[in-house]
């Protein structure tokens, strides 16, 4: 396997680049290498994945600080693992992923923007496509309408949080912004639920195999 490229090099920004500069650089790369504009071009697909992974790290202050200090090694094991679903498969697999999530039991659904962090614990209800949205509806506090076609990257994220391991599925749009995140729940001892953890690992192995 070839060595990972430097994330700043991937986005063509300086190491002291501002958040705005990083966001602009990612948008430029995402538009240039997006699979819809480069159908069948594996090189473009690879560069799109690299740009999305780089942005996922550099747009997060904590992860960027870790990367600046320790490089890629700092994001492995004690850092973050960003395994992504293949770009060309995202839309077709969106419904399959949600179908799998309905069997996980109670999860933590988070919408995090610059202005608000909304958290909702509950089961993922069944969903279906209609009128341009993926609609989730059922006997659960989690429900609504997701613009699935805006999703360009799905990351399986493993990283420490307040000294403990965490696992989450994070859905990103073309601007590199997180649409929403779904976290594996914890038990009364604050440990990840074993059954959900096993389901997370199995889904990651199926959709984003290592290598």
BAFI-3210 file (N, C-alpha, C; in Angstrom, 3 decimals, decimal comma, padded with zeros to 6 digits):
// residues 211
n [1|2|3|4|5|6|7|8|9|10|11|12|13|14|15|16|17|18|19|20|21|22|23|24|25|26|27|28|29|30|31|32|33|34|35|36|37|38|39|40|41|42|43|44|45|46|47|48|49|50|51|52|53|54|55|56|57|58|59|60|61|62|63|64|65|66|67|68|69|70|71|72|73|74|75|76|77|78|79|80|81|82|83|84|85|86|87|88|89|90|91|92|93|94|95|96|97|98|99|100|101|102|103|104|105|106|107|108|109|110|111|112|113|114|115|116|117|118|119|120|121|122|123|124|125|126|127|128|129|130|131|132|133|134|135|136|137|138|139|140|141|142|143|144|145|146|147|148|149|150|151|152|153|154|155|156|157|158|159|160|161|162|163|164|165|166|167|168|169|170|171|172|173|174|175|176|177|178|179|180|181|182|183|184|185|186|187|188|189|190|191|192|193|194|195|196|197|198|199|200|201|202|203|204|205|206|207|208|209|210|211]
n.u [000,843|000,613|002,188|000,387|-000,560|000,482|-001,897|-002,203|-000,889|-002,551|-004,867|-003,728|-002,871|-001,340|000,375|-000,419|-002,885|-006,091|-009,350|-011,327|-009,847|-009,145|-011,648|-012,502|-010,577|-011,151|-013,739|-013,157|-011,545|-013,381|-015,341|-013,825|-012,918|-015,140|-017,085|-019,326|-018,636|-016,516|-016,851|-016,042|-013,362|-010,808|-008,584|-009,426|-011,457|-009,963|-008,533|-010,637|-011,519|-009,217|-009,151|-011,523|-011,039|-008,805|-009,945|-011,798|-010,172|-008,608|-010,527|-011,375|-010,562|-009,320|-008,493|-006,894|-004,871|-003,714|-002,812|-000,978|000,987|001,747|001,452|000,217|000,411|-000,470|-003,168|-003,907|-004,920|-004,629|-005,804|-007,841|-009,844|-010,633|-012,516|-013,964|-017,009|-017,092|-016,949|-018,572|-020,574|-022,135|-024,774|-026,383|-026,110|-027,070|-029,730|-029,546|-027,732|-029,201|-031,262|-029,893|-029,185|-031,588|-031,751|-030,058|-030,860|-031,189|-029,578|-027,323|-028,197|-026,868|-026,885|-024,732|-023,898|-022,422|-023,853|-025,486|-025,851|-027,517|-028,853|-030,187|-031,521|-032,442|-034,195|-033,366|-035,760|-037,616|-037,009|-037,665|-037,478|-038,796|-040,129|-037,669|-036,312|-034,885|-036,892|-037,391|-039,371|-041,500|-042,141|-040,409|-038,233|-036,490|-036,700|-037,556|-036,493|-034,144|-031,748|-030,595|-029,206|-027,364|-025,329|-021,963|-019,941|-019,374|-018,273|-016,659|-015,967|-013,496|-012,456|-010,890|-012,852|-013,034|-011,248|-012,194|-012,988|-014,726|-017,299|-018,601|-020,873|-020,515|-021,935|-021,252|-021,566|-021,134|-019,683|-018,040|-019,061|-020,466|-023,421|-024,982|-024,507|-024,141|-023,953|-022,499|-024,005|-023,574|-023,107|-024,205|-021,781|-020,385|-019,214|-018,832|-021,660|-021,541|-022,879|-023,760|-021,288|-020,106|-021,791|-021,268|-018,531|-018,785|-020,328|-018,611|-016,483|-017,729|-018,520|-016,396|-013,744|-010,494|-007,456]
n.v [-001,194|002,204|005,077|007,410|010,606|013,876|015,762|018,544|018,943|017,493|019,096|021,343|023,570|025,826|024,948|026,616|027,437|029,053|028,207|028,884|028,983|026,312|025,132|026,312|025,269|022,561|022,498|023,283|021,127|019,026|019,647|019,499|016,825|015,267|012,307|012,342|014,068|012,845|010,246|006,858|007,380|006,361|007,526|010,127|009,512|008,463|010,766|012,369|010,980|011,217|013,998|014,406|012,900|014,285|016,792|016,079|015,704|018,098|020,063|019,790|020,914|019,536|017,088|018,095|019,326|017,064|015,760|017,663|017,468|014,747|013,602|011,242|008,937|009,661|009,612|007,058|004,174|005,555|007,736|008,826|006,856|006,915|005,346|005,005|004,664|003,512|005,997|005,924|004,266|005,348|006,614|004,520|002,723|003,979|003,568|000,868|000,961|002,361|000,554|-001,491|-000,151|000,012|-002,243|-001,998|-001,127|001,298|004,276|007,113|010,026|012,726|016,115|018,513|021,758|024,998|026,572|025,102|022,135|019,259|016,529|013,279|010,449|007,223|004,620|003,844|004,416|002,660|003,583|005,360|006,316|009,311|012,009|013,299|012,982|010,971|009,445|009,016|007,360|006,501|004,730|006,377|008,803|009,768|011,044|012,236|014,015|013,289|014,586|012,622|012,577|014,580|013,596|012,811|011,395|008,803|008,175|005,815|006,189|005,908|006,894|008,408|009,719|011,943|010,325|007,777|005,078|005,643|005,127|005,903|006,638|008,851|011,269|013,056|016,072|017,542|019,847|019,162|019,240|017,933|016,201|014,710|012,626|009,321|007,607|004,818|003,446|003,652|001,631|001,406|001,637|003,271|002,078|000,986|-000,466|-003,900|-005,492|-003,588|-002,513|-004,694|-004,907|-002,470|-002,820|-004,981|-003,893|-001,916|-003,504|-004,728|-002,627|-000,825|-002,111|-002,753|-001,627]
n.w [000,000|-000,830|000,680|002,732|001,490|002,483|004,298|004,012|001,641|-000,052|-000,123|-001,050|000,509|002,891|005,981|007,991|007,221|007,231|008,652|006,824|004,452|004,183|003,916|001,502|-000,213|-000,096|-001,188|-003,797|-004,649|-004,336|-006,209|-008,530|-008,633|-008,266|-008,527|-010,212|-012,193|-013,277|-014,376|-014,172|-013,891|-012,158|-010,940|-010,377|-008,603|-006,485|-005,729|-004,921|-002,676|-001,093|-000,689|000,733|003,043|004,020|004,524|006,484|008,673|008,908|009,268|011,802|014,923|017,076|015,913|013,884|015,365|016,556|014,252|013,260|015,187|015,301|012,813|010,340|011,865|014,360|014,134|014,121|015,847|018,611|017,605|014,995|012,844|009,603|007,671|004,595|002,721|-000,642|-003,129|-005,481|-004,670|-002,701|-002,840|-003,761|-001,696|000,496|001,412|002,098|004,209|006,135|006,498|007,756|010,104|011,460|012,962|015,069|017,549|020,225|019,334|019,166|017,688|016,028|015,095|014,092|013,854|013,076|014,732|016,457|018,442|018,185|019,868|019,832|021,251|020,308|018,488|015,097|012,738|010,103|006,637|003,525|000,040|-001,293|-003,107|-003,462|-001,083|001,582|003,688|007,088|009,378|012,074|015,188|017,034|018,547|016,723|013,565|010,257|007,282|004,921|002,724|000,704|-001,723|-001,523|-000,067|-000,097|001,013|003,334|006,475|008,547|011,726|014,156|017,215|020,117|022,811|025,315|026,713|026,260|024,014|020,933|018,475|015,323|012,636|010,056|008,001|005,146|003,195|-000,127|000,382|002,344|004,850|007,850|007,612|009,378|012,309|013,569|016,499|018,198|021,046|024,692|027,671|031,155|032,408|030,828|028,690|025,298|023,725|023,379|021,365|019,499|018,801|017,549|015,349|014,098|013,410|011,675|009,608|008,698|007,801|005,673|003,928|003,797|003,445|004,806|003,247]
ca.u [000,000|001,408|002,091|-000,608|-000,041|000,260|-003,224|-002,097|-000,522|-003,742|-005,765|-002,916|-002,904|-000,218|000,067|-001,073|-004,097|-007,258|-010,466|-011,984|-008,983|-009,249|-012,977|-012,514|-009,730|-011,878|-014,831|-012,547|-011,143|-014,576|-015,970|-012,938|-012,743|-016,387|-017,316|-020,346|-017,969|-015,391|-017,348|-015,103|-011,985|-010,381|-007,637|-010,228|-012,145|-008,969|-008,243|-011,817|-011,469|-008,116|-009,545|-012,554|-010,371|-007,979|-010,825|-012,396|-009,205|-008,156|-011,619|-011,624|-009,419|-008,638|-007,812|-005,839|-003,768|-003,057|-002,114|000,162|002,022|002,205|001,240|-000,791|000,521|-001,246|-004,586|-004,104|-004,928|-005,074|-006,395|-009,104|-009,799|-011,665|-012,741|-015,124|-017,703|-016,680|-017,681|-019,602|-021,598|-022,790|-026,220|-027,047|-026,036|-027,640|-030,906|-029,108|-027,124|-030,263|-031,976|-029,071|-029,227|-032,856|-031,605|-029,032|-031,402|-031,064|-028,319|-027,319|-028,237|-026,395|-026,729|-023,800|-023,574|-021,689|-024,752|-026,250|-025,599|-028,749|-028,650|-031,431|-031,308|-033,602|-033,985|-033,523|-036,953|-037,508|-037,038|-037,946|-037,282|-039,983|-040,075|-036,304|-035,754|-034,983|-037,758|-037,400|-040,608|-041,904|-042,313|-039,091|-038,014|-035,695|-037,506|-037,368|-036,306|-032,727|-031,436|-029,560|-028,413|-026,313|-024,281|-020,868|-018,963|-019,809|-017,068|-016,732|-014,984|-013,085|-011,571|-011,138|-013,663|-012,909|-010,500|-012,817|-013,176|-016,048|-017,531|-019,718|-021,056|-020,665|-022,397|-020,760|-022,034|-020,081|-018,891|-017,219|-019,713|-021,187|-024,874|-025,388|-023,640|-024,844|-022,969|-022,745|-024,375|-022,786|-023,863|-024,175|-020,384|-019,840|-018,525|-019,620|-022,485|-020,833|-023,611|-023,690|-019,901|-019,903|-022,529|-020,497|-017,327|-019,192|-020,757|-017,402|-015,737|-018,485|-018,599|-015,125|-012,694|-009,153|-006,598]
ca.v [000,000|003,421|005,937|008,478|011,939|014,904|016,315|019,911|018,793|017,034|020,243|022,430|024,723|025,897|024,343|027,618|027,885|029,297|027,287|029,287|028,572|024,854|024,829|026,699|024,327|021,290|022,673|023,307|019,761|018,195|019,932|019,060|015,378|014,578|011,193|012,661|014,789|012,040|008,878|005,847|007,825|005,877|008,476|011,220|008,959|008,389|012,119|012,838|010,335|011,831|015,356|014,305|012,449|015,389|017,816|015,542|015,898|019,482|020,958|019,522|021,497|018,517|016,147|018,827|019,486|015,757|015,509|018,573|017,031|013,371|013,128|010,195|007,957|010,126|009,361|005,613|003,614|006,555|008,864|008,598|005,964|007,354|004,390|005,523|003,903|003,895|007,164|005,612|003,407|006,008|006,810|003,227|001,988|004,789|002,894|-000,383|001,291|002,680|-000,680|-002,170|000,600|-000,218|-003,426|-001,731|-000,677|002,739|004,925|008,559|010,744|014,090|017,121|019,477|022,871|026,071|027,277|024,256|020,692|018,580|015,116|012,540|009,019|006,443|003,643|004,332|003,798|002,349|004,743|005,133|007,476|009,938|013,461|013,806|012,798|009,678|009,777|008,044|007,604|005,350|004,948|006,740|010,255|010,100|011,028|013,416|013,893|013,422|014,803|011,607|012,860|015,528|012,877|012,421|010,553|008,235|007,770|004,995|006,905|005,353|007,881|008,578|010,859|012,084|009,211|006,487|004,809|005,936|004,685|006,627|006,771|010,279|011,486|014,361|016,585|017,920|020,951|018,632|019,467|016,768|016,321|014,172|011,569|008,297|007,041|003,602|003,821|003,132|001,046|002,193|001,837|004,143|001,269|000,800|-001,664|-004,926|-005,924|-002,505|-002,418|-005,789|-004,558|-001,386|-003,391|-005,840|-003,024|-001,283|-004,516|-005,009|-001,486|-000,102|-003,031|-002,190|-001,884]
ca.w [000,000|-000,901|001,858|002,636|001,189|003,496|004,125|003,494|000,230|-000,771|-000,334|-001,620|001,410|003,818|007,270|008,840|006,517|008,075|008,428|005,580|003,340|004,078|003,388|000,089|-000,941|-000,223|-002,155|-005,124|-004,971|-004,435|-007,502|-009,611|-008,691|-007,931|-009,466|-011,208|-013,279|-013,752|-014,347|-014,640|-013,690|-010,847|-010,358|-009,824|-007,435|-005,416|-005,276|-004,199|-001,366|-000,348|-000,304|001,769|004,269|004,506|005,080|007,703|009,751|009,055|009,672|013,218|015,639|017,869|015,021|013,181|016,310|016,659|012,990|013,178|016,122|015,123|011,460|010,152|012,941|015,495|013,889|014,101|017,188|019,565|016,911|014,300|011,685|008,669|006,599|003,887|001,692|-001,985|-003,596|-006,458|-004,088|-001,576|-002,979|-003,902|-000,445|001,574|001,938|002,715|005,494|007,084|006,793|008,751|011,359|012,164|013,823|016,070|018,824|020,481|018,984|019,406|016,411|016,296|014,044|014,669|012,961|013,745|015,638|017,361|018,506|018,571|020,142|020,033|021,452|019,916|017,429|013,729|012,152|008,668|005,760|002,105|-000,802|-001,871|-003,321|-003,369|000,246|002,247|004,812|008,170|010,109|012,867|016,617|017,549|018,557|015,544|012,347|009,433|005,842|004,622|001,315|000,480|-002,924|-001,161|000,654|-000,983|001,720|004,598|007,196|009,751|012,533|015,442|017,830|021,549|023,236|026,758|027,251|025,967|022,587|020,370|017,102|014,725|011,197|009,796|006,635|004,706|001,908|-001,061|000,923|003,411|006,136|008,369|007,580|010,674|012,820|014,336|017,409|018,972|022,412|025,802|028,772|032,391|032,780|029,777|027,691|024,076|023,751|022,596|020,177|018,512|018,350|016,597|014,126|013,471|012,800|010,552|008,509|008,159|007,046|004,456|003,019|003,695|003,872|004,890|002,101]
c.u [000,875|001,167|001,040|000,077|-000,344|-001,077|-003,192|-001,737|-001,735|-004,657|-005,051|-003,058|-001,675|-000,618|-000,618|-002,347|-005,256|-008,347|-011,169|-011,173|-009,089|-010,591|-013,051|-011,711|-010,447|-013,005|-014,304|-012,174|-012,355|-015,279|-015,140|-012,931|-014,020|-016,681|-018,379|-019,747|-016,854|-015,760|-016,336|-013,648|-011,540|-009,424|-008,386|-010,955|-011,206|-008,674|-009,421|-011,828|-010,390|-008,514|-010,566|-011,947|-009,535|-008,837|-011,441|-011,480|-008,902|-009,262|-011,966|-010,394|-008,626|-007,846|-006,679|-004,620|-002,986|-002,239|-000,871|001,317|002,614|002,035|000,177|-000,764|-000,324|-002,728|-004,890|-004,036|-005,470|-005,741|-007,700|-008,890|-010,943|-011,726|-014,012|-015,731|-017,249|-017,576|-018,823|-020,758|-022,472|-024,300|-026,941|-027,083|-026,654|-028,814|-030,526|-028,500|-028,197|-031,103|-031,219|-029,171|-030,515|-032,748|-030,616|-029,592|-031,175|-029,660|-028,415|-027,180|-027,897|-026,353|-025,917|-023,447|-022,775|-022,544|-025,439|-025,749|-026,871|-028,473|-029,992|-031,111|-032,587|-033,233|-034,140|-034,735|-036,742|-037,604|-037,326|-037,733|-038,621|-039,750|-038,687|-035,643|-035,780|-035,697|-037,734|-038,574|-041,015|-042,030|-040,955|-038,986|-037,163|-036,575|-037,261|-037,089|-034,848|-032,514|-030,271|-028,665|-027,293|-025,140|-023,210|-019,856|-019,566|-018,579|-017,407|-015,614|-014,763|-012,099|-011,875|-012,031|-013,659|-012,285|-011,073|-013,009|-014,586|-016,096|-018,726|-019,706|-021,313|-020,912|-022,049|-021,368|-020,849|-019,204|-017,987|-017,805|-020,479|-022,691|-025,459|-024,439|-024,482|-023,806|-023,447|-022,979|-023,469|-023,696|-023,714|-022,754|-019,644|-018,997|-019,433|-020,403|-021,872|-021,551|-023,572|-022,283|-019,610|-020,598|-021,808|-019,296|-017,673|-019,612|-019,568|-016,605|-016,421|-018,386|-017,282|-013,989|-011,332|-008,366|-007,213]
c.v [001,240|004,272|007,027|009,799|012,880|015,591|017,751|019,903|018,394|018,208|021,469|023,713|024,686|025,328|025,329|028,170|028,049|028,270|027,600|028,843|027,068|024,467|025,161|025,707|022,991|021,398|022,648|021,891|018,860|018,397|019,372|017,544|014,596|013,498|011,476|013,375|013,966|010,559|007,901|006,196|007,451|006,843|009,629|010,747|008,899|009,770|012,734|012,260|010,974|013,210|015,327|013,861|013,568|016,462|017,357|015,744|017,378|020,454|020,789|019,973|020,453|017,563|016,834|019,013|018,190|015,466|016,391|018,103|015,672|012,817|012,045|009,179|008,357|009,867|007,880|005,093|004,621|007,730|008,505|007,718|006,353|006,378|004,797|004,560|004,407|004,981|006,809|004,816|004,117|006,070|005,472|002,463|002,735|004,071|001,592|-000,133|001,582|001,456|-001,478|-001,478|000,377|-001,393|-003,198|-001,433|000,821|003,239|006,398|009,264|012,206|014,912|018,250|020,536|023,905|026,742|026,408|022,814|020,047|017,090|014,454|011,054|008,279|005,422|004,314|003,641|003,468|003,617|004,362|006,437|007,984|011,440|014,042|013,636|011,321|009,961|008,658|008,370|006,340|005,732|005,190|008,261|010,717|009,977|012,287|013,065|014,232|013,576|013,883|011,940|013,855|014,856|012,397|011,512|010,077|007,673|006,916|005,502|006,211|006,331|007,967|009,795|010,885|010,835|007,840|006,330|005,207|005,411|005,441|006,501|008,241|010,497|012,919|014,766|017,028|019,056|020,480|018,823|018,214|017,043|015,859|013,041|010,605|007,538|005,736|004,017|003,151|002,526|001,901|002,435|002,698|003,380|001,107|-000,507|-002,728|-005,322|-004,853|-002,370|-003,495|-005,485|-003,443|-001,959|-004,250|-004,993|-002,330|-002,273|-004,808|-003,861|-000,756|-000,990|-002,373|-002,549|-001,434]
c.w [000,000|000,329|001,627|002,324|002,344|003,245|003,592|002,010|-000,603|-001,098|-000,893|-000,805|002,303|005,172|008,208|008,190|007,492|007,779|007,115|004,369|003,101|003,473|001,896|-000,749|-001,128|-001,244|-003,583|-005,562|-005,179|-005,774|-008,653|-009,765|-008,399|-008,981|-010,517|-012,415|-013,911|-013,735|-014,951|-014,442|-012,279|-010,160|-009,690|-008,570|-006,237|-004,849|-004,526|-002,788|-000,497|000,165|000,828|003,094|004,871|005,162|006,399|008,906|009,968|009,462|011,152|014,014|016,404|016,980|014,254|014,081|016,468|015,411|012,871|014,066|015,756|013,711|011,390|011,297|014,146|015,360|013,827|015,533|018,177|018,906|016,261|013,085|010,764|007,496|005,891|002,902|000,333|-002,554|-004,540|-005,894|-003,065|-001,731|-003,022|-002,578|000,727|002,226|002,643|004,094|006,533|007,435|007,856|010,107|012,138|013,135|014,962|017,454|018,992|020,172|019,354|018,062|016,696|015,012|014,655|013,624|013,737|014,814|016,673|017,310|019,033|018,724|020,406|020,148|021,091|018,860|016,066|013,117|010,673|007,831|004,321|001,347|-001,330|-001,966|-003,066|-002,018|000,649|003,554|005,847|009,085|010,854|014,329|017,270|017,590|017,382|014,305|011,550|007,992|005,503|003,117|000,938|-000,707|-002,646|-000,459|-000,330|-000,311|003,031|005,288|008,406|010,664|013,876|016,057|019,318|021,789|024,757|027,388|026,979|024,459|022,164|018,946|016,560|013,215|010,931|008,306|006,218|003,364|001,058|-000,604|002,053|004,793|006,559|008,328|008,912|011,038|013,644|015,160|018,042|020,420|023,452|026,870|030,023|032,891|031,757|028,767|026,473|024,161|022,839|021,309|019,088|017,953|017,312|015,275|013,366|012,728|011,584|009,355|007,875|007,312|005,702|003,453|002,823|004,152|003,858|003,644|000,832]
res [x|x|x|x|x|x|x|x|x|x|x|x|x|x|x|x|x|x|x|x|x|x|x|x|x|x|x|x|x|x|x|x|x|x|x|x|x|x|x|x|x|x|x|x|x|x|x|x|x|x|x|x|x|x|x|x|x|x|x|x|x|x|x|x|x|x|x|x|x|x|x|x|x|x|x|x|x|x|x|x|x|x|x|x|x|x|x|x|x|x|x|x|x|x|x|x|x|x|x|x|x|x|x|x|x|x|x|x|x|x|x|x|x|x|x|x|x|x|x|x|x|x|x|x|x|x|x|x|x|x|x|x|x|x|x|x|x|x|x|x|x|x|x|x|x|x|x|x|x|x|x|x|x|x|x|x|x|x|x|x|x|x|x|x|x|x|x|x|x|x|x|x|x|x|x|x|x|x|x|x|x|x|x|x|x|x|x|x|x|x|x|x|x|x|x|x|x|x|x|x|x|x|x|x|x|x|x|x|x|x|x]
***
